[in-house]
Amino acid sequence: MNIGIPKEIKVAEYRVSVPPSTVRESVNRGHTVFVESNAGLSSGFNDEEYICAGAAIMDSAEEVWSNSDMIIKVKEPQPSEYRLLRPDLILFTYLHLAADRQLTYAMLDSGVTGIAYETVEDSQRRLPLLEPMSEVAGRMAAQVVSHYLERQQGGRGVLMGGVPGVAAAHIVILGAGTVGANAAKIALGMGARVTLLDIDLDRLRYLDDVLVGNLNTLYSNQINISRSIVTADALIGSVLITGARAPMLVTRDMLPSMPNGSIIVDVAVDQGGCVETTKPTTHSDPTFVIDGVLHYGVTNMPGAVPRTSSLALANATLPYALKIADRGAADALRADPALLKGLNTAAGRCAHPAVADTFQLEYVDGMQALEYLAADALLPL
């Protein structure tokens, strides 16, 4: 199969989907890999390393897209890339369609086969391709909070761990999944007082046992959230419903109860955010203030540490990408229920129930979508 690796063009996105070591694995399996020139440079991988790994370097994104059977990306296609989508193309990347109507309709109109990292789900209901970036984003969230609590950054001027005789910062974390657990781990390690809220009591019991530090766990409901944020120096939003828009847990009218100069880091912004006042921002312009509360809504947080993130992502995606390349998309999807759950669009149909529900679209299940692909002679069964 011809595999294409274009350069990411989202603002301040420095990751690359496939580092040279992963290219080598693909080439050794008999596949051809096209890499856009300088695609890996911001992650510390130069063209020569890709050439040594067996890739062919192409000068433009258009060449990569048009010559490839499967495009592997990090972030969802940007508007300027919509024209490059086509019916006989496999797109393997983060999509987050439920948060983006324009992209959803562009995918459907193009007929592209879209497989989303974030909805690949194994038999234990884990999200193996979302997990590595959730680990990075969670750990970064605590670092971001520490930075923006400094007065010169617009924060309250609070040190995460405090000092003897002065209280540590109070960090409230909504959601105890991978992002929340990693955010709590780093915040606790910095000496902060952490309140972690979730609706999964078994998960809270587990984290209460394994996390070390000043941790308080609470069942997540409106009353407990409202009471917790009154004394919060920072709020980290880390809730997730697979494939769907994030639930709105903090409303605009709750914001004035937060201390002036406190900060919200809404990691759920990729899925629409769990704070009503959240809006997507970029690494170059990351924050804004509403009601005296600093908001950080960067949609690609792991892009700030691209080398770590690119390697971690490729470690997770490589087995699935090779399965698609080795067997063809249709056969790979039929054979792997986890991968089939990653199918979001196919032959102009919506193949993920949460996305269909968000935009009131007709939903077809994965196996039915494969039949449509075969009928259109796009992918062989």
LOTORMAR-543833 format. One line per field, with one value per residue (C-alpha): residue number from 1; x, y, z; residue in three letters. Coordinates in nm, 3 decimals, always signed. Example, Ala and Ser with C-alpha at 12.3 -4.5 7.8 and 13.67 -1.06 7.14 Angstrom:
// LOTORMAR-543833
i = [1  2]
xx = [+1.230  +1.367]
yy = [-0.450  -0.106]
zz = [+0.780  +0.714]
aa = [ALA  SER]
***
This chain:
// LOTORMAR-543833
i = [1  2  3  4  5  6  7  8  9  10  11  12  13  14  15  16  17  18  19  20  21  22  23  24  25  26  27  28  29  30  31  32  33  34  35  36  37  38  39  40  41  42  43  44  45  46  47  48  49  50  51  52  53  54  55  56  57  58  59  60  61  62  63  64  65  66  67  68  69  70  71  72  73  74  75  76  77  78  79  80  81  82  83  84  85  86  87  88  89  90  91  92  93  94  95  96  97  98  99  100  101  102  103  104  105  106  107  108  109  110  111  112  113  114  115  116  117  118  119  120  121  122  123  124  125  126  127  128  129  130  131  132  133  134  135  136  137  138  139  140  141  142  143  144  145  146  147  148  149  150  151  152  153  154  155  156  157  158  159  160  161  162  163  164  165  166  167  168  169  170  171  172  173  174  175  176  177  178  179  180  181  182  183  184  185  186  187  188  189  190  191  192  193  194  195  196  197  198  199  200  201  202  203  204  205  206  207  208  209  210  211  212  213  214  215  216  217  218  219  220  221  222  223  224  225  226  227  228  229  230  231  232  233  234  235  236  237  238  239  240  241  242  243  244  245  246  247  248  249  250  251  252  253  254  255  256  257  258  259  260  261  262  263  264  265  266  267  268  269  270  271  272  273  274  275  276  277  278  279  280  281  282  283  284  285  286  287  288  289  290  291  292  293  294  295  296  297  298  299  300  301  302  303  304  305  306  307  308  309  310  311  312  313  314  315  316  317  318  319  320  321  322  323  324  325  326  327  328  329  330  331  332  333  334  335  336  337  338  339  340  341  342  343  344  345  346  347  348  349  350  351  352  353  354  355  356  357  358  359  360  361  362  363  364  365  366  367  368  369  370  371  372  373  374  375  376  377  378  379  380  381]
xx = [+0.000  +0.109  +0.115  +0.132  +0.267  +0.186  +0.316  +0.067  -0.068  -0.284  -0.160  +0.141  +0.107  +0.461  +0.396  +0.440  +0.224  +0.500  +0.864  +1.147  +1.150  +0.786  +0.861  +1.125  +0.870  +0.629  +0.889  +1.013  +0.658  +0.668  +0.479  +0.576  +0.587  +0.566  +0.671  +0.623  +0.952  +1.023  +0.714  +0.912  +1.149  +0.963  +0.969  +1.343  +1.335  +1.498  +1.439  +1.767  +1.649  +1.331  +1.528  +1.757  +1.445  +1.325  +1.075  +1.035  +1.037  +0.786  +0.796  +0.429  +0.130  -0.070  +0.180  +0.162  -0.218  -0.270  -0.019  -0.133  -0.390  -0.383  -0.299  -0.180  -0.204  -0.202  -0.479  -0.802  -0.793  -0.791  -1.026  -0.752  -0.710  -1.077  -1.025  -0.767  -1.018  -1.155  -1.369  -1.086  -0.871  -0.829  -0.770  -0.629  -0.601  -0.769  -1.099  -1.316  -1.608  -1.874  -1.712  -1.686  -1.989  -1.794  -1.539  -1.806  -1.991  -1.666  -1.578  -1.923  -1.932  -1.590  -1.675  -1.342  -1.302  -1.230  -1.091  -1.057  -0.791  -1.011  -1.294  -1.087  -1.202  -1.085  -1.284  -1.211  -1.358  -1.016  -0.917  -0.564  -0.495  -0.627  -0.450  -0.092  -0.196  -0.429  -0.130  +0.067  -0.223  -0.298  +0.059  +0.086  -0.238  -0.080  +0.229  +0.007  -0.181  +0.145  +0.268  -0.048  -0.102  +0.201  +0.094  +0.280  +0.079  -0.251  -0.299  -0.354  +0.016  -0.014  +0.262  +0.135  +0.291  +0.274  +0.539  +0.537  +0.271  +0.102  -0.159  -0.088  -0.290  -0.631  -0.672  -1.015  -1.016  -1.337  -1.301  -1.080  -0.989  -0.642  -0.620  -0.755  -0.541  -0.224  -0.310  -0.372  -0.046  +0.163  -0.030  +0.003  +0.373  +0.408  +0.248  -0.098  -0.421  -0.632  -1.006  -1.087  -1.449  -1.598  -1.917  -1.722  -1.682  -1.461  -1.224  -1.220  -1.148  -0.861  -0.702  -0.753  -0.538  -0.260  -0.213  +0.007  -0.051  -0.326  -0.607  -0.980  -1.221  -1.583  -1.875  -1.935  -2.267  -2.374  -2.365  -2.019  -1.880  -2.032  -1.893  -1.548  -1.481  -1.552  -1.205  -1.033  -0.716  -0.750  -1.003  -0.895  -1.169  -1.095  -1.428  -1.485  -1.774  -1.629  -1.700  -1.955  -1.951  -1.827  -2.102  -2.136  -2.048  -1.953  -2.195  -2.141  -2.341  -2.108  -1.798  -1.830  -1.807  -1.447  -1.168  -1.045  -0.730  -0.806  -0.752  -0.954  -0.767  -1.032  -0.859  -1.202  -1.203  -1.126  -1.472  -1.643  -1.532  -1.696  -1.701  -1.960  -1.721  -1.444  -1.351  -1.069  -0.738  -0.389  -0.039  +0.038  -0.266  -0.364  -0.567  -0.856  -1.036  -1.407  -1.540  -1.188  -1.110  -0.826  -0.924  -0.679  -0.839  -0.555  -0.693  -0.362  -0.177  +0.060  +0.183  +0.396  +0.613  +0.621  +0.908  +0.768  +0.416  +0.507  +0.695  +0.424  +0.149  +0.333  +0.397  +0.021  -0.092  +0.172  +0.008  -0.326  -0.172  +0.022  -0.289  -0.472  -0.176  -0.110  -0.467  -0.643  -0.889  -1.199  -1.043  -0.867  -1.188  -1.389  -1.130  -1.074  -1.378  -1.166  -1.054  -1.406  -1.524  -1.279  -1.467  -1.647  -1.723  -1.739  -1.884  -2.057  -2.226  -2.179  -2.059  -2.033  -2.353  -2.242  -2.147  -2.473  -2.669  -2.485  -2.571  -2.896  -2.745  -2.846  -2.629  -2.504  -2.309  -1.955  -2.033  -2.306  -2.066  -1.822  -2.096  -2.152  -1.778  -1.779  -2.089  -1.916  -1.601  -1.398  -1.254  -1.252  -1.412]
yy = [+0.000  +0.358  +0.543  +0.923  +1.140  +1.508  +1.793  +1.907  +2.253  +2.327  +2.640  +2.559  +2.185  +2.049  +1.675  +1.429  +1.119  +0.877  +0.911  +0.745  +0.434  +0.366  +0.427  +0.155  -0.091  -0.011  -0.034  -0.367  -0.497  -0.407  -0.076  +0.251  +0.557  +0.912  +1.189  +1.558  +1.745  +1.875  +1.702  +1.580  +1.873  +2.036  +1.701  +1.670  +1.433  +1.557  +1.439  +1.247  +1.027  +0.947  +0.867  +0.635  +0.463  +0.398  +0.681  +0.881  +1.257  +1.468  +1.844  +1.921  +1.804  +1.765  +1.509  +1.311  +1.308  +1.227  +0.940  +0.770  +0.501  +0.588  +0.920  +0.903  +1.233  +1.367  +1.626  +1.648  +1.792  +2.169  +2.357  +2.399  +2.019  +1.934  +1.946  +1.667  +1.421  +1.165  +0.848  +0.598  +0.738  +0.605  +0.878  +0.759  +1.038  +1.219  +1.353  +1.470  +1.507  +1.569  +1.904  +2.015  +2.029  +2.173  +1.893  +1.626  +1.738  +1.776  +1.416  +1.293  +1.497  +1.365  +0.999  +0.945  +0.645  +0.817  +0.611  +0.815  +0.737  +0.861  +0.612  +0.294  +0.101  -0.239  -0.511  -0.353  -0.024  +0.136  +0.390  +0.275  +0.544  +0.830  +0.719  +0.829  +1.183  +1.193  +1.106  +1.391  +1.639  +1.548  +1.596  +1.917  +2.049  +2.056  +2.231  +2.486  +2.555  +2.609  +2.852  +3.057  +3.085  +3.315  +3.677  +3.797  +3.543  +3.681  +3.432  +3.466  +3.454  +3.117  +2.857  +2.505  +2.350  +2.652  +2.680  +2.600  +2.821  +2.902  +2.680  +2.497  +2.568  +2.399  +2.221  +2.084  +1.816  +1.709  +1.354  +1.075  +0.912  +0.912  +1.292  +1.353  +1.087  +1.217  +1.577  +1.476  +1.280  +1.578  +1.834  +1.617  +1.571  +1.949  +1.963  +2.092  +2.004  +1.817  +1.753  +1.489  +1.437  +1.154  +0.947  +0.618  +0.524  +0.225  +0.454  +0.700  +0.417  +0.298  +0.642  +0.710  +0.402  +0.462  +0.840  +0.986  +1.331  +1.564  +1.412  +1.439  +1.243  +1.340  +1.200  +1.433  +1.615  +1.977  +2.050  +1.903  +2.079  +2.413  +2.385  +2.274  +2.556  +2.827  +2.770  +2.648  +2.819  +2.615  +2.390  +2.120  +1.981  +1.625  +1.455  +1.235  +1.055  +0.850  +1.014  +1.255  +1.618  +1.669  +1.729  +2.087  +2.067  +2.428  +2.695  +3.066  +3.158  +2.944  +3.137  +3.439  +3.203  +3.117  +3.329  +3.622  +3.520  +3.150  +2.946  +2.697  +2.447  +2.267  +1.966  +1.853  +2.144  +1.900  +1.755  +2.092  +2.154  +2.085  +2.453  +2.673  +2.966  +2.760  +2.829  +2.681  +2.867  +2.813  +2.783  +3.126  +3.287  +3.041  +3.235  +3.475  +3.614  +3.598  +3.720  +3.747  +3.380  +3.296  +3.035  +2.809  +2.625  +2.501  +2.218  +2.043  +2.065  +1.772  +1.964  +2.174  +1.871  +1.722  +1.479  +1.304  +1.316  +1.193  +0.893  +0.808  +0.835  +0.624  +0.352  +0.315  +0.366  +0.152  -0.190  -0.062  +0.122  -0.189  -0.402  -0.169  -0.157  -0.533  -0.652  -0.360  -0.142  -0.353  -0.680  -0.516  -0.349  -0.668  -0.868  -0.624  -0.503  -0.239  -0.088  -0.108  +0.121  +0.377  +0.396  +0.733  +0.794  +0.568  +0.615  +0.935  +0.772  +0.840  +0.524  +0.648  +0.672  +0.965  +1.175  +1.089  +1.182  +1.513  +1.631  +1.437  +1.229  +0.886  +0.628  +0.306  +0.055  -0.037  -0.362  -0.197  +0.086  -0.172  -0.308  +0.040  +0.069  -0.263  -0.168  +0.152  -0.050  +0.170  -0.097  -0.471  -0.707]
zz = [+0.000  -0.061  +0.271  +0.285  +0.566  +0.502  +0.713  +0.978  +0.901  +1.204  +1.382  +1.605  +1.543  +1.550  +1.571  +1.288  +1.256  +1.159  +1.274  +1.078  +1.297  +1.205  +0.837  +0.856  +0.995  +0.712  +0.437  +0.574  +0.527  +0.158  +0.170  +0.003  +0.225  +0.089  +0.328  +0.261  +0.281  +0.634  +0.776  +1.076  +1.120  +1.411  +1.593  +1.541  +1.242  +0.920  +0.564  +0.557  +0.845  +0.653  +0.339  +0.535  +0.671  +0.316  +0.259  -0.059  +0.004  -0.188  -0.225  -0.170  +0.030  -0.290  -0.420  -0.097  -0.083  -0.451  -0.460  -0.139  -0.067  +0.303  +0.467  +0.827  +1.012  +1.366  +1.354  +1.162  +0.807  +0.800  +0.561  +0.301  +0.297  +0.238  -0.139  -0.106  +0.038  -0.210  -0.217  -0.268  +0.015  +0.369  +0.628  +0.962  +1.219  +1.509  +1.376  +1.670  +1.430  +1.694  +1.769  +1.405  +1.177  +0.882  +0.886  +0.930  +0.620  +0.423  +0.508  +0.409  +0.088  -0.019  +0.042  +0.220  +0.451  +0.783  +1.070  +1.390  +1.646  +1.929  +1.870  +1.826  +2.133  +2.258  +2.434  +2.775  +2.646  +2.649  +2.382  +2.292  +2.031  +2.243  +2.558  +2.479  +2.388  +2.689  +2.905  +2.753  +2.773  +3.133  +3.244  +3.046  +3.200  +3.544  +3.403  +3.226  +3.549  +3.738  +3.472  +3.442  +3.817  +3.814  +3.847  +3.537  +3.334  +3.465  +3.746  +4.119  +4.203  +4.374  +4.401  +4.331  +4.642  +4.868  +5.141  +5.513  +5.670  +5.335  +5.171  +4.848  +4.536  +4.512  +4.178  +4.080  +3.810  +3.635  +3.506  +3.638  +3.307  +3.156  +3.130  +3.479  +3.644  +3.481  +3.565  +3.926  +3.941  +3.831  +4.039  +4.350  +4.275  +4.273  +4.616  +4.518  +4.693  +4.437  +4.423  +4.163  +4.052  +3.848  +3.826  +3.825  +4.192  +4.116  +3.929  +4.218  +4.465  +4.249  +4.213  +4.583  +4.647  +4.394  +4.388  +4.659  +4.808  +4.923  +4.717  +4.777  +4.556  +4.504  +4.310  +4.018  +4.035  +4.002  +4.374  +4.431  +4.124  +4.229  +4.582  +4.470  +4.225  +4.485  +4.634  +4.317  +4.203  +3.887  +3.716  +3.470  +3.245  +3.137  +3.071  +2.768  +2.603  +2.319  +1.985  +2.132  +2.237  +2.592  +2.851  +2.978  +3.349  +3.428  +3.304  +3.253  +3.563  +3.780  +3.671  +3.907  +4.204  +4.110  +4.260  +4.054  +3.866  +3.877  +3.560  +3.358  +3.140  +2.938  +2.785  +2.660  +2.414  +2.128  +2.188  +2.240  +2.598  +2.934  +3.036  +2.867  +2.829  +2.670  +2.310  +2.102  +2.118  +1.981  +2.123  +1.979  +2.146  +2.420  +2.676  +2.726  +3.032  +3.118  +3.454  +3.591  +3.514  +3.277  +3.015  +2.830  +2.539  +2.318  +2.107  +2.041  +2.371  +2.299  +1.994  +2.230  +2.306  +1.957  +1.984  +2.291  +2.149  +1.800  +1.934  +2.187  +1.926  +1.669  +1.927  +1.962  +1.603  +1.427  +1.483  +1.352  +1.057  +0.957  +0.987  +0.745  +0.506  +0.516  +0.480  +0.317  +0.505  +0.448  +0.561  +0.856  +0.972  +0.939  +1.132  +1.420  +1.620  +1.794  +1.465  +1.323  +1.604  +1.469  +1.139  +1.136  +0.768  +0.463  +0.114  +0.224  +0.525  +0.894  +1.069  +1.428  +1.636  +1.853  +1.550  +1.375  +1.686  +1.725  +1.374  +1.323  +1.044  +0.921  +1.097  +0.940  +1.148  +1.053  +0.872  +0.670  +0.581  +0.447  +0.224  +0.082  +0.014  -0.168  -0.368  -0.478  -0.560  -0.326  -0.101  -0.178  +0.074]
aa = [MET  ASN  ILE  GLY  ILE  PRO  LYS  GLU  ILE  LYS  VAL  ALA  GLU  TYR  ARG  VAL  SER  VAL  PRO  PRO  SER  THR  VAL  ARG  GLU  SER  VAL  ASN  ARG  GLY  HIS  THR  VAL  PHE  VAL  GLU  SER  ASN  ALA  GLY  LEU  SER  SER  GLY  PHE  ASN  ASP  GLU  GLU  TYR  ILE  CYS  ALA  GLY  ALA  ALA  ILE  MET  ASP  SER  ALA  GLU  GLU  VAL  TRP  SER  ASN  SER  ASP  MET  ILE  ILE  LYS  VAL  LYS  GLU  PRO  GLN  PRO  SER  GLU  TYR  ARG  LEU  LEU  ARG  PRO  ASP  LEU  ILE  LEU  PHE  THR  TYR  LEU  HIS  LEU  ALA  ALA  ASP  ARG  GLN  LEU  THR  TYR  ALA  MET  LEU  ASP  SER  GLY  VAL  THR  GLY  ILE  ALA  TYR  GLU  THR  VAL  GLU  ASP  SER  GLN  ARG  ARG  LEU  PRO  LEU  LEU  GLU  PRO  MET  SER  GLU  VAL  ALA  GLY  ARG  MET  ALA  ALA  GLN  VAL  VAL  SER  HIS  TYR  LEU  GLU  ARG  GLN  GLN  GLY  GLY  ARG  GLY  VAL  LEU  MET  GLY  GLY  VAL  PRO  GLY  VAL  ALA  ALA  ALA  HIS  ILE  VAL  ILE  LEU  GLY  ALA  GLY  THR  VAL  GLY  ALA  ASN  ALA  ALA  LYS  ILE  ALA  LEU  GLY  MET  GLY  ALA  ARG  VAL  THR  LEU  LEU  ASP  ILE  ASP  LEU  ASP  ARG  LEU  ARG  TYR  LEU  ASP  ASP  VAL  LEU  VAL  GLY  ASN  LEU  ASN  THR  LEU  TYR  SER  ASN  GLN  ILE  ASN  ILE  SER  ARG  SER  ILE  VAL  THR  ALA  ASP  ALA  LEU  ILE  GLY  SER  VAL  LEU  ILE  THR  GLY  ALA  ARG  ALA  PRO  MET  LEU  VAL  THR  ARG  ASP  MET  LEU  PRO  SER  MET  PRO  ASN  GLY  SER  ILE  ILE  VAL  ASP  VAL  ALA  VAL  ASP  GLN  GLY  GLY  CYS  VAL  GLU  THR  THR  LYS  PRO  THR  THR  HIS  SER  ASP  PRO  THR  PHE  VAL  ILE  ASP  GLY  VAL  LEU  HIS  TYR  GLY  VAL  THR  ASN  MET  PRO  GLY  ALA  VAL  PRO  ARG  THR  SER  SER  LEU  ALA  LEU  ALA  ASN  ALA  THR  LEU  PRO  TYR  ALA  LEU  LYS  ILE  ALA  ASP  ARG  GLY  ALA  ALA  ASP  ALA  LEU  ARG  ALA  ASP  PRO  ALA  LEU  LEU  LYS  GLY  LEU  ASN  THR  ALA  ALA  GLY  ARG  CYS  ALA  HIS  PRO  ALA  VAL  ALA  ASP  THR  PHE  GLN  LEU  GLU  TYR  VAL  ASP  GLY  MET  GLN  ALA  LEU  GLU  TYR  LEU  ALA  ALA  ASP  ALA  LEU  LEU  PRO  LEU]
***
